[in-house]
Amino acid sequence: MRTERTSSSTTARILIVGGGFAGVNAAAGAIATIGSAGDRVAVGLISPDPFWVMKPRLYERDLTGVRVPLAEVLDPLGVTRHQASVRAIDTDQRQVVLDDGSTLAYDQLVLAAGSRLALPDGPGVHCADSYEQAVELRSAVDALRSGGRRFRAVVVGGGFTGIELAAELAHDAEVTLLAAPTLAPGYGPRARKLIEESLGSLGVAVRAGVRVSEVADGAVLLSDNDWISAELVAWATGPRASELTAQIPAARDSLGRLLVDGYLRAGAPGVWAAGDSACAKVDATHSSVMSCQHAGPQGRRAGENAAAVALGRKPRAYRQALYLTCLALGEREGLLTCGFERNTVLASGQEAAQMKRAINHGLIYPPAGQDRQAMLKIGKQAPPGRPLAAAIARGALRSRRVRAKVAGAAPERSAAYATAERDAAEALS
């Protein structure tokens, strides 16, 4: 195991780039590891957005409380907030260059800069990749549905986001879902059949194996030279890692994610990566996916490891054997699966929809209005390496009683944060 150097000054500096699931969890993990050694290590977080956006909710029609003010979480932790964008990362000098040309030095850097979805040129093209884009999408939907009329919408992308967007838009529109190469490619045959049935019951027309060649005014041209009427186009193809990953002199995967080692080190001295910035092994055979489920624990462990090295301790390995997916299929149906094959169905229909709401409006949120001790628990999970952990979790989630308890006990934290979001937005305007 190679040795990382720390600052020669009395205070080591940990910088976290990104204010999403991975970044905030990294901050909590670093502070928790530092503990009483707070005078020896300082933690700062850089984000252009003053809010932590709950991205799993951006497909929803009602975005109330979807943004958590970063001050509500980071200030109790004692993390310094830098509202700025990172222009460049100099791993030789161990510093980042901000958008105004100023620099911040670091001893340990956690890159958790998220991902971006590239949109094609063309009229009426929207997505729900950021809060601002989701608001624009909802505004376009509201304008098109004025007077109660149904409009024609095309959703491009048959993966997780595309399915959820298509199901949500079906409430107001006649939706065609374009899936290439196939619908729900990451799901097994049993789960895919349930998805097809749910979309069919919502009136969503699925066309598989075709791609969009051109977006014109009121229509899209497909790769088979067919035109489809589209007053609104929702783009939901796969995102790519932030371009900041290219600033790190290390290997990346086809999505631009840094290939990290078992400790989430990113190949350059003092640099760790987590969330959509990292391609990490979650167990012996599987790599992480771009989801908050992996971003949170990765961020936590990356922050813990950055702090441990800053204090002269050894880092700990990252493992996350259990993988669950909870897919929304409109307001009244959902699908909860277990395993990377996404074919072990734990719940479907209304029961899964209740679980999805419990996750989206409660479990993914930090505790509202709590103190430092409560915030320190963000992203904390059981120690890795216990082979029975995944089996126990699977068994518990198969239990209707346990699922009902989770859904019923999950606090509506999104509502609790709505006031804080509004007040922060007004103060920033």
C-alpha positions, 0 to 999 in steps of 0.5 A: 500500500503506497503512502500518501503525504499530508500537508507540512502545515499544522492543518491538513486540507481536504477539499470535496468537489461536488454537492450531490449525494457523493459530495455531501456524504464525503463531507460527513464521512470526513468529519466523522473520521476526524472526530476530536482531531478537528484542529488538525484537518479542515474540510471544504466543499466546492459546489456552484449550486447552494442546494443539494438536489435530490436527483431521483425525484426530478422526473416527478411533477411536483418538485416541492422540497426537491432541493436541500440547502447545503447550509442546512447540512454542512454548517452543522458539520463545520464544513466550509462551503465554497459556492463556485465552479471548478475550472481546473485541477492541478494534481502536481501542485495539489490545487484547484482553480475556480471559475473566478481564477482563484485557487484552493490548495488541498492535501486530499481531494475527493472528486464527486462532481457528478455527471452531465446529460448532453442534449441534441439541438432541436426545438422542444427538447427537454430533460430532467437531469438538473433541477433547472432542466426539470423545472423547464420540462414541467413548465413546457408540460403545463403550457402544452396541457393548458385547457385540459388537452392531451399532447404528443410526447416522445421520450428518448431512452429506454433505461431507468430515467426514460421509463420513469419519465414516460410513465409520469408524462403519460398522465398528461400526454400520448407518449411514445418511448424510444428504446434502443437497443431494447426496453429496460436493457438492465433488467431481467426478463421477468422484471422487463415483462412487468415494466412492459405491462405497466407501460402498456396499461398507461398507454405508453407506446414503446418502439425498440431498436430505433434511434433519433436521427433529427429533431424538427419542429413538432416531430422527430425523425427516426433511424428507420426514416419514420417521422413521429409527431412530437410536441415535446421531446424528453431526452433520457439517454445515459449521462457521462461523468463530469469533464473534470475527471479528465483533469486527473491523470488516470484511466477512465471508463467509456462513461468518463468515470475514473477507474478507482482502486478498492479504496476509491483512490483515483490514480493520482496522489491524494485524489479520491473519486466517488459517485458518478465520477468513479467506476468502482468495484462494489463486489468481486464481480460487479462495478458501480452504477450511476445512482444515489444508492452507490454515490452515497456509500462511495462518498462516505468511504472516500471522505473517511479515507481522505481524512484517515490518510490526512491523519496518518491512518490506513484507508479502508476498502469499499464494498457494497454487495447489496443492490436494489432498484426501485422503479416508479411506473406512474403514481400508482405502480412501481417495481422493486428488484434485488440484485444486479441482474434486476430480475428478483422482484421483491415488490410490484404494483401499488406496494412498490409505488409506496416504497418508491415514495418512502425512498424519494420523499424520506430515506434519501434525505438527510435528517431535517433540522438536526444537529451535528451528531445527527448529520454525522450519520449521513451515509453511514452503513454497516462495515463491509465484508460481512458475507451474510449482509446481502442475504439478510437484507434480501430476506427482510425486504421480501417480508411484507411486514418489513416493507410496510414498516419501512414505507410507513416509518419513512418521514416526509423529509421533503416536506420538512425541507420545503420551507428551508428551500424556499427561504434559501432561494428567496435569500439568494434571489 
